[in-house]
Amino acid sequence: MARNSKSRGKVVRRLGVNIYGNSKYDRLLKKKPHTPGQEKGKRVRKKESDYGKMLAEKQKIKFSYGMSEKQFYNLFLKAKKISGLTGDNMMILLERRLDNVVYRLGLASTRAQARQMVSHGHIHVNGRRCNIPSRSLNEGHEVSVKDNDRSKKLVRDALSSNNSPTPVWLSLSEDKLVGRVERSPYRTDISCVANEQMVVEFYSK
């Protein structure tokens, strides 16, 4: 599992956007809009070069999905081999990751929690335990929760605090704690914190 050793708060402040979706980082950005190390009270961010802008967009998506540089670059190469727009393909592949599907279904409060739940064996795919967060899911795959009290409590706690609707390409039975991939997501189904086309340009240089 990819781990980011940097403080999440510092990453959010450096990029200037809440890439993790947790409301506490919105409050942090409001309280400290300047980048880490910048003089307090100085709220103007320095002008970035074109390279710096592309790098920042890459970092936003990479950190948002909790991936290492190697994992992210390999996914880009895979997206490049698929017909169509590389940026669109990249976002679709990211969304189809098991940890992301668990998060999108509301079975986990964050992608980090979703990765941990998958790694610790709390999640099943088509009735079988799967501990690989990066596994790519296809249409018809079912995601369920391990049949024990601890796993179910983790998921029900996450669902009780989830205010986001289930994406149209997924379905969820809250009673049974079973989600299903109804179809592959379209690019228009995916909200993104960054411009993926700039990521394509970054890796194409």
DATA-V819011 format. One record per residue. N is the residue number from 1. RES is the residue in three letters. PHI is phi in radians with two decimals (NA if undefined). NEAR is the number of other C-alpha atoms within 12 Angstrom. Layout:
n: {N;N}
res: {RES;RES}
phi: {PHI;PHI}
near: {NEAR;NEAR}
This chain:
n: {1;2;3;4;5;6;7;8;9;10;11;12;13;14;15;16;17;18;19;20;21;22;23;24;25;26;27;28;29;30;31;32;33;34;35;36;37;38;39;40;41;42;43;44;45;46;47;48;49;50;51;52;53;54;55;56;57;58;59;60;61;62;63;64;65;66;67;68;69;70;71;72;73;74;75;76;77;78;79;80;81;82;83;84;85;86;87;88;89;90;91;92;93;94;95;96;97;98;99;100;101;102;103;104;105;106;107;108;109;110;111;112;113;114;115;116;117;118;119;120;121;122;123;124;125;126;127;128;129;130;131;132;133;134;135;136;137;138;139;140;141;142;143;144;145;146;147;148;149;150;151;152;153;154;155;156;157;158;159;160;161;162;163;164;165;166;167;168;169;170;171;172;173;174;175;176;177;178;179;180;181;182;183;184;185;186;187;188;189;190;191;192;193;194;195;196;197;198;199;200;201;202;203;204;205}
res: {MET;ALA;ARG;ASN;SER;LYS;SER;ARG;GLY;LYS;VAL;VAL;ARG;ARG;LEU;GLY;VAL;ASN;ILE;TYR;GLY;ASN;SER;LYS;TYR;ASP;ARG;LEU;LEU;LYS;LYS;LYS;PRO;HIS;THR;PRO;GLY;GLN;GLU;LYS;GLY;LYS;ARG;VAL;ARG;LYS;LYS;GLU;SER;ASP;TYR;GLY;LYS;MET;LEU;ALA;GLU;LYS;GLN;LYS;ILE;LYS;PHE;SER;TYR;GLY;MET;SER;GLU;LYS;GLN;PHE;TYR;ASN;LEU;PHE;LEU;LYS;ALA;LYS;LYS;ILE;SER;GLY;LEU;THR;GLY;ASP;ASN;MET;MET;ILE;LEU;LEU;GLU;ARG;ARG;LEU;ASP;ASN;VAL;VAL;TYR;ARG;LEU;GLY;LEU;ALA;SER;THR;ARG;ALA;GLN;ALA;ARG;GLN;MET;VAL;SER;HIS;GLY;HIS;ILE;HIS;VAL;ASN;GLY;ARG;ARG;CYS;ASN;ILE;PRO;SER;ARG;SER;LEU;ASN;GLU;GLY;HIS;GLU;VAL;SER;VAL;LYS;ASP;ASN;ASP;ARG;SER;LYS;LYS;LEU;VAL;ARG;ASP;ALA;LEU;SER;SER;ASN;ASN;SER;PRO;THR;PRO;VAL;TRP;LEU;SER;LEU;SER;GLU;ASP;LYS;LEU;VAL;GLY;ARG;VAL;GLU;ARG;SER;PRO;TYR;ARG;THR;ASP;ILE;SER;CYS;VAL;ALA;ASN;GLU;GLN;MET;VAL;VAL;GLU;PHE;TYR;SER;LYS}
phi: {NA;-1.25;-2.18;-1.81;-1.35;-1.33;-1.06;-1.08;-1.07;-1.19;-1.09;-1.07;-1.17;-1.16;-1.48;1.33;-2.61;-1.38;-1.45;-1.72;1.39;-1.47;-1.08;-1.14;-1.37;-1.13;-1.15;-1.12;-1.14;-1.23;-1.36;-2.28;-1.28;-1.41;-1.29;-1.00;1.55;-1.37;-1.01;-1.03;1.60;-1.58;-1.79;-1.57;-1.43;-1.16;-1.19;-1.67;-1.31;-1.04;-1.09;-1.08;-1.15;-1.14;-1.07;-1.09;-1.13;-1.08;-1.11;-1.03;-1.25;-1.05;-1.20;-1.03;-1.63;1.17;-1.95;-1.38;-1.07;-1.11;-1.06;-1.18;-1.16;-1.10;-1.16;-1.05;-1.09;-1.14;-1.12;-1.16;-1.45;-1.54;-1.13;1.91;-1.31;-1.05;-1.08;-1.09;-1.05;-1.09;-1.14;-1.16;-1.11;-1.10;-1.18;-1.45;-1.09;-1.02;-1.09;-1.22;-1.10;-1.03;-1.17;-1.12;-1.28;1.53;-1.33;-2.43;-1.36;-2.45;-1.15;-1.08;-1.15;-1.09;-1.06;-1.14;-1.10;-1.14;-1.07;-1.59;1.45;-1.40;-2.02;-2.01;-2.10;0.93;1.45;-2.10;-1.04;-2.36;-1.99;-1.96;-1.03;-1.48;-0.99;-1.58;-1.70;-2.08;-0.95;1.68;-1.18;-1.91;-2.00;-2.28;-1.88;-0.93;-1.44;-2.56;-1.10;-1.12;-1.10;-1.15;-1.15;-0.97;-1.25;-1.15;-1.11;-1.16;-1.12;-1.17;-1.81;-1.51;-1.91;-1.61;-1.23;-1.20;-0.97;-1.14;-1.55;-2.15;-2.38;-2.47;-1.79;-1.17;-1.12;-1.59;0.98;-2.24;-1.95;-2.47;-1.51;-1.38;-2.89;-1.24;-1.21;-1.62;-1.05;-1.21;-1.43;-1.87;-1.55;-2.39;-1.47;-2.54;-1.67;-1.17;-1.13;-1.22;-1.20;-1.05;-1.13;-1.06;-1.35;-1.55;-1.30}
near: {24;23;19;20;13;13;14;29;31;25;29;36;32;30;35;33;35;30;36;31;28;24;18;16;26;20;17;24;27;18;16;26;29;27;27;24;15;17;13;13;14;14;19;15;18;14;9;14;10;15;18;18;24;26;28;31;32;37;34;35;40;37;36;38;45;35;31;22;22;14;21;30;24;20;34;34;21;20;25;24;15;17;12;14;19;27;35;30;30;39;40;35;35;43;41;37;35;41;45;42;48;49;41;42;42;37;48;38;33;32;36;30;30;38;35;32;38;38;23;22;25;37;42;33;33;21;18;19;22;29;23;27;39;33;27;24;35;25;19;17;28;32;43;38;40;30;21;15;13;17;26;25;20;27;38;24;18;28;28;16;17;22;17;19;16;26;28;20;30;34;28;29;19;24;13;19;32;31;37;35;34;23;21;29;29;25;23;15;19;26;22;29;25;30;25;35;25;26;36;30;21;23;24;16;11}
